[in-house]
Amino acid sequence: MAAALEEDEIDNDDYYSLLNVRREATQEELKASYRRLCMLYHPDKHRDPELKRQAEQLFNLVHQAYEVLSDPQSRAIYDIYGKRGLDVEGWEVVERKRTAGEIREEFERLQREREERRLQQRTNPKGTISVGVDATDLFDRYEEDYEEISGSGLPHIEINRMHISQSIEAPLTTSDTAILSGSLSTHNGNGGGNINLALRRVTSAKGWGEIELGAGDTHGPLFGLKIFRNLTARCFMTAQCGLQFSSRGVRPGVSTMLARHLDKNTMGYLQWRWGTQSSMNTSIVRDTKSSHFTFAVQLGIPHTFIMMSYQYKFQDDDQTKIKGSVKSGFFGTVVEYGAETKISRHSVLGATVSVGVPQGVSLKIKLNRASQTYFFPIHLTDQLLPSAVFYATVGPLVFYLAIQRLVIKPYVRAQKEQDLEKHRESAASDIAKKKQEAESAVLLMQESVRRIIEAEESKMGLIILNAWYGKFVTDNSRRHERARVIDVTVPLQCLVKDSKLILTEASKAGLPGFYDPCVGEEKSLKVLYQFRGVMHQVLSGDTEALRIPKQSHRIDNDT
């Protein structure tokens, strides 16, 4: 909800809703609706100075909506980017008489230019923190020989390794970027660090090149080159070579990768690496909306293996994924399974259980927060113990459910309420203006509604008895919440034509005589009406299309 509020901001002027036409409305439909509203709001129809002034404001608003939607170019811009798109810096240089596709491309070009100017003024930091935990004493304790040692009653858990890396990108020009990165690593008290500077230049739309310089206290200076090139529309390659200088001499390294789109969702990769760890690798990756599959085979020294993994993506708001993989080679066999889910707008939490021979059992927890990654590999046992597998699987699940209920959900709920309150405050003046316009519209509709009701009564047609729009509280568990609705009987009756009322798929807050009484919350339209002397009632969602009368709306008098 918070994300939707930020995207929509205060742009509540829905021109389609104001004219009560479909988004696919033809020019004839637009013109018919426009003429009808002009007859309703024309200032010359009102003698009272105040009503005349209000009619003039609403007439101009309707005229503005019609001008935008009746012009193909303006309508294309409005359909893609809304009202704000019509005011974007740079539109004055866009030629007229362009197609919708050309307008989209021109708008995106202007947006890219603005983004490029912004990128030149800021960096793009990315970082990773990895903390390795040795918890083998929980399951692999020596109870016989060392039972009486002081302090042995509690298991010994220690952090035995840590890795921290950070990188910053600084655009120098539209084609040149400098990348500064560094890392620190430690393992059982020994470690070191390095720092790297890379200069990347985009040579054309087909590729880029990069020069890398590095230095560290363990490996010595580094010099490397990297090239990316699109060979065809479906195929690309990368090539990389480097020289690592150390006290033992110069160690060269070369790697190259060829990738090809096998179909819309499938990629094939061939990779060759020569150096201290030479290998050849081939893999197939298939990524769809609901799943991700990888199959890889590698021949090399010292690592030769075959690997297969599968990931299923749930189509829910939390973007939950479950995954499993098996990897077997000269090092042994490892089976992994786990899940990840979105816990907030910018954060993703994942947990993976790794069971292998001879690696034992490990639990890996990863948190992605914006561009930062926090990784915690916890080694539980060197043996294949069912108890370790059980606790590694059930423990994180129980812990997550508890945190989700006690911490995450209350926090997200409070955050949404805070964002909603901020949005209400920022939109207060706009909503007050909309309310005033709606009240003015209702005053201007009175005479027209009187004539419509007389005509409908004469033929036992459609009479709107009562209509409310806003937030209704029907759940007993939410009785403490206050219903926020407005009376829209007059505006709906004004839209009746030939004993029919048709509302399109758009927020009803934009209809003449309507406004939003509860910003950011779910709204409905409740209508009690009479047709051919029979009572009918309907409850419709805010953006649902509605057609009245209908037999299914009929109220059974016998119940």
N, C-alpha and C positions, 0 to 999 in steps of 0.2 A: 504493500500500500504506500509506504514511504517513497519508494522509487517512482510509483505512478504520480504521486503528488509533485515530486521534483520535475518530472518530465512535463506534466500538464501545466504546472505553475498556475497562473491566474487567467489563462487564455480560455474563457468560457464561451466565447462567441462562436457557436456552432451555426454556420450559415444554413446548412441543410435542415437542421432542427428548427431554426427560425422560420424558414419558408415551408416547413413540414413536407419535404420532398425526399425521395430516395437519393442515395449517393450516386445511383446510376440514372438519375432523372434526365429526361430529354429536354431540349430547349422549349418544347411546347408545354411540358409539365412545369418548368420553371416560370414560364411566362404566365400561365394560368394562375399559379399560386401568387405570383408577384402582383398581378392585376387585382386579385381578390383582397390582398392585404393593403394595397394602395387605396382601394375604395373604402376600406375600414379606417385607415389612419390618415387619409388626406386632410391636411389642415383646413382647407376651405369648407369642410363639412361642419366645422365647429365655430360657434360664435363667441363662446366664453374664452377670454384671453388666456386663462390658465390651461384649459383643455386644448386650445389651439397650439400653445407652446409645446405641450406634451405630445400632441399628435405630430407636430413638426419633427421632434426628436426621433420618435419611433418610425416615422415615414422615411427619414434619412437613413436610419439603421437598416430598414428593409431594402432601400434603394442600394445601399452599399453592398449588402449580401447578394442582391441580384446582379449588380455590376461585376462582381468577382466571379460568380458561378456561370454567368452567361458568356464570359470571355474564355475561350478554350485555354489560352496560355495561363491566365490568372487562376483558372480552376485547376489546372494541372499542378501548379505550384501549391495551391491551397490543399489539394488532396494529398500531396506528398508530405508537406511540412507544416500545414496549418497556417493560421493567420500570421504568425511570426515570420514564416517563410517569405511573405510578401514584403517584409520590411528589412530583409537581410542586406547588409552592406555589399554593394557591388551590383545589385540588380539593375541599376541604371545603365550599365554597359551591355546588358543582355539584349540582343536583337529580338525584335518581335517576330511574329509569324513562324515560330518554331514548333516542332512537335513536342508532345509530353516527354518523350525519351530524351530529346535534345535539351529540353529545359532541365530535366533531372541531372544530366551530365554537366550542364553549365553550373547548376547550383552546387553540385558536389565539387566541381573545380574551385569555385569560390570558397567553399568550406575548407578544402585542402589548403588553399593559400593562407587562410586565416590560421589554420592549425600549424602550418609550417612557421608562421611568424611567432606563434606561441611557443613552439618547440625550441626555437632559437633562444628563448629567454629562460628555459628551465631544463633541468636534468631529469633523468629517469632512473632512480635508484632501484636496484634489485639485490636481495640478500638471502643468504641461507645460514642457518645455525643448526648444527647437528651435534647432539649430545649422546654418546654411547654409554649405556648403563650395563654393568655386569651384575646380574641378580642370580647367578647360578647357585649361590649359597642357600637360596630358598628351597632348592630341590636336590642339590648334589652335596649335602652336608656329610661330613665324616663323623659319625656319632660314636663309634666304638673306641678308637685310640685317643680321640681328643675330647672326650665327653666332659672331662673335669677341668679343662682349660678355662681360666677366668674370662668372663665376657662371652663365652661361646653359646650362651642361652639365646641370644638374638642373632638372626642371620646378618651377614655382612654384605651390604650392597654398596657398590662404589661406581663412580664415574671414571671409566678407564680411557675414554677418548673424547675428543672434541674437535669440531671443525667449524670455522667461521669464514664466510666469504661475502664480499660486497662488490658491486659494480655500479658504475655511473656512466651514463651516456650523455655526451654534450654535442649537439648538432653545431657544426662550425658553419656550414653552408647548407643549401638544399640538397647537395649531393655528398657532402663530407661529414663524417661523424667520428668523434674521438671517444674511445671507450677505456675507462680506467677501472681496473679491477685488482683486488688483492684478497689473500686468504691466509689464515693461520690454522695449523693443525697440531694436535698433540695426541700421543698414544703411550699410555703407561709412563708418563713423565718425560718422554722424549718427543720432540717436534720441531717445527720450523714454519716458515712463511715465505710468501713470494708476492711480488707485485708485477702487474702487466699493464702495458699501454698498447692499445690497438688503434690504428687509423683505417677507417673504412671509407671507400669511395664508390658510389654508384656510378658505373661507367655508362650504362644505358638501361633501357627498360628490360633488357635481357640478362643483366648480371651486375656483379660488384666484385671488388677486390679488397683485400685486407692485409696490412702489415702489422706484425705483432712483435713487441720487444718486452722482455721480461727479465727479472732477476730474483734470486732467492738465496736463502742461507743453506739450503740443502742440495740443490741441483745446479746452482750457478746461472750465468746469463743464458737467455733464450732468444733466438731469432726465428721468426716463422712467417710464412706466406700462405694465404688462403684465397681461393677463387670460387665464385658461384656463377653458374651460367645456365640459362634456359636454352636447351638445344632445339626443342620443338615446343609446340603448345602443350604437349603431354609428357615431356621428358626434360629432366635437368640433371646437372652433375655438380659435385664439389670436389676440389682438389686441394690438398694441404701438405706442406713440407716444412720441416723445422730442423734447427740445429741446437742441440743442448750441450753447453760447455760445462765441463766439470774437471776435477782434479784427475779423473781417470781418462780424460781426453774428450774428443768431440763425438757425440752420439747423434747421428742423423735419424730422421723419421719421416716417412711418407705415407699418406693415406688418400684414397679417392673413393667416391661414392657415386653411383649412377642410380637414378630413381625414375620410375615411369608410372603414369596413371594407367592402370589396367582397365578400369571402368570408372564410373562416377564416384564410387565410394572405396575403391581399392587401389593401393599403391604397392609397387614392387621395388625392392632395393637390392643392389649388389654393392658390397663394400670390400675393399682390399687395403690391408694395413701392413707396412713393413717397418721394422725397427726393433726395439727391445722386446716387444710383444707382437709378433707377426701373426696375421690371421686373415682368413677369407670368410665373409659372412653374406648370407642371402636371407631375405625376409619378405614376408607378405603381410600387409596391414590393411584390414578392412574396417572402416569406421562408418557407421550409419547412425541414424537418430536414436536407435534403441540399443545398439550394441557396438562393441569394439573387439576385434579379433586379431591376434598376432601369431604368426608362425615363423620361427627363425632357426637356421642351421649355421653353425660356425665350426671351421677347421682352423686350428692355430696352436701356437706354442706360447704359454702353457695351457690355454683354455680352448677346449673342444667340447661342444655341447649341442643339444637340440632342445628347443624351447617352444612351448605353446601356451597362450594365455587367452582368456575370454572375459569380457566385461559386459554386464547387462545394465542399461540405463533406464531407471524408472522415470516415467513422464509425470513427475510431481513437482511441486513448488520448491522442494528442498534439493532437487537434482540428485537424488540418491542413486548410488551405483554399488553393485556387488561384483566382485571379481575373483578369479581363480587362475592359477597358472601352475605348470609343471616344467621343471628344467632338469635335464639329466646329461651328464658328461663325465670326463675323467675325474673331476673333483667329487663326484657322487650324484645324489639326486635330491632335489628340493621341491617341495609342494607348498604353494602359498595360496591363501584365501583371505578375503577381507571385504571391507565396505568403506564408502566415504559418503558424506552428506554435507549439505550447505547449512551452517548453523547461524549465519547472519548474511547480510547483503554482500559483504566482502570477504567472508571467512568460510573455508571448507575444512572439515575435520575428517581424517581417515585413519583406519587401523587395519593392519595386516598381520596375520599369523604365518610364520615360516617354520616348516617342519622338514628336516632333511637329515641325510646320512652322508658324512659324519658330523654335520654342522650342529645337530641338536634342534632345540626349539627356541624361537625368538619371537618377540612381539615388537612390531614397528608402528609407531604413532607419528602421524604427520599433520601439521596444521599449516594451511596456506592462508595468509592474511594479506590481502592486496598483493603487492609484489614481494612480500617476505615469506620465506618458508622456514618452518621450525620442525626438525626431524629428531625423533627419539627412538633409536633402535635399542631394545632391551633384550639382552641375552639371558634366557631363563635356565637352560640346561644343555649340557653336551650330549645327553642321551635322549632316546625316544621314550619319554615318560608320558603315559596317558594323562596323569594328573596335571602335568605342565601344559599339555595341549588343551585340556578342559579349562583350566584357569585362564589361559591366554585367550581363549575364545569367549567364555562367559563373563570373566571379570570386566573387560572393557565395555561389553554390551550393557551390563548392569550399571556400571559407573556412568556411561553415557546417558542411559534412560533417567537416572537420578539427577544428573546435572541438567539434562534437557528440561525436566519438570521443575526442578527447584531453582535453577539459575537462568538458563537460556531463554525459556519461554517467558518468564516474568520480565527479563531484561528486554527482549524483543517487543513484548506488549507495551512496556513503559516507553520504549523508544518510539514505537508507532504513535502512541498517544501524544508524546512530546512533539513529534513531527506534525501530527494532525493539528495540534494546538497552535504551533507556529504557522502552519498554513492558514488556519482560520484567522489568525491575527493579521497575517499579511494580506489575506483576501477580504478582510472586513469591509474596507472602503468599496471594493469592487462589488461585494455582495449587497451592500447598502444601495449602491447605484442600480444594480439589477432589480432589487426589491422595489425601488421607486419606479423604475421603468415598467415593472410588472403591474404595479398598482395603477399607474397611469393608463396602461393598456386596458386593464379591466374597466376603468371608467369610460374609456373610448368605445368599448365593446357593448355597453349597456343597451343602446338603441338597436344595434344590429341583432343582439341576442333576443331582445323582445320580439322583433319581427320574425326571427327564426323559430322561436317557441310557438308563436301564433300559427305559423305555417305548418309546423310539425303537429300541433294539437288538432288542426283541422283535418288531418289525414291519419290521425293516431300513429304518428311516426315516432321518431327517436327524441326522447326528452331526458336530459341529464338532470337527475334529481339531486345528487350529491357526488362530489369528486374531491379526493384528497391526494396530495402528493408529498412524499417525504419518507421518513423512517417510522415504520410501525413496529410496535413491541407486542408480539403475540405469544412469545415463549414465557412460561411462568417463571423460569429461572432467571429471566432478565427483566422482571417487573420493576426492579429498582431503577432501570434506565427510563429516561423520559422520552416519550414519542415526540417527534418534531415534524409536523406536517403543516401544509398550507392548503387553503380552500381554492380549488381550481375549477369549480363548477361552471363559472361564467366563461373562462377561456375555452374549455372543452365544448360547451354548447355552441360557441362561436365557430368552431371548426366543423360542426355538423353540416352536411350537405346532402340533400336528397335522401334523408333518413339514414345516413351512413357517417361513421366517424372512422377515419383511417389514420393511424400514427405510424411513422416509419421507424426503422431500427436506428435510433439515435437517442442520446440522453434527452429526456423530456424537459430538463431544466432550460433548454434553449427555445422552447415553444413560446409563442406570444402569450403574455400574461403569467408565465411561470418564472420561478427563480429557484436556486438551490437553498433549501432551508437547513441542510446538514452537510456541509462541505466534507468530502472525503469519506462519507459513509454510504452504505448500501441504501438505495431508495426504491420505492415502489409507487405505483399509481393504483388507487382503489376507486372504483366507479360504481355507483348505484344508479341505474337508469331504467326507464320505462319504454317499452316498445309494444305497440298494438295492445296497450292496456295491461301488459304483463310486466311484473318486476324482474329485473336482471341485475346481476352483480358480478364484478370481475376484479381480480388483483393481478397487476402486470408489473414485471420487472422494469427497471429504469430504461434499459436500452432495448427491451423487447418490442417487436412490432405488435401493434394492437389493431384489431378490426372489430367494430361494433356496428350492428348487433350480431349475436351468435346464439344458437340454440343451447349450447353448452353453458352459457351464462345465466340461463333461466333459473329463477328461484322457485322451488317446489313448495307451493302453499300448504301442502299436506304435512310437511315435516315440521 
